[in-house]
Amino acid sequence: MSPHENFQNVATGNASVGFQIGKNTGTVTPSPSPVDLLKAVLDQSPLAGEARIRADREIATARTAIVNGDSGEATRALTRLAGWTEGIAGYGALIGAVISVVQGIAS
């Protein structure tokens, strides 16, 4: 940024406005998405065989839907995933939390 650049941020009434001006240096990496974190947990799960194949398919579907901005399809895929992992303790709550995050991103 040169010393001659001018930035202005104006608000009226009760508006609260802020901004951050900066420069990223070095390597900037995004944090993993909630679906990627869920995939990492599932990779450590006892799921095997056909249930594992279906679970991986639903994770891939949810990931693609999120990238495409389709939170409804992502939610449906994660709900199906919850069905495939129904017998594994704690997975229902974890998947429910990811569904909440996905739906929150869309709103």
Phi, psi and omega in degrees: 000129179277157180291352182264355179285142183237128177242138181225139180225115187240136175221152178234165179067222181264016182294142176246117184233141176213165176206160178229129178241126181196182182225127176277134175235155181080201182270125177248119180238137178286154176284156180294149178286162177302326179291322177294322177294320177298319178299318179298321178292317180296330178297338179262003186276166177279006178299138179212167174064221184298322179298321179293318179299314179296319180297315178298323179295318180292323176298314180297319178297315179297316180298314180297317180298319179296316179300323180276000178078019182256083182292333178296313178293322178298317179297317179298317180296317180291328176293319176297320178300319178302324177294321181289336183252017186306324184275359182261118184302133176089342184288327179299316180293320179296313180294322176300321178295319179294321177300317178299319178296314180300317180291326178292327178296324183284337185270000000 
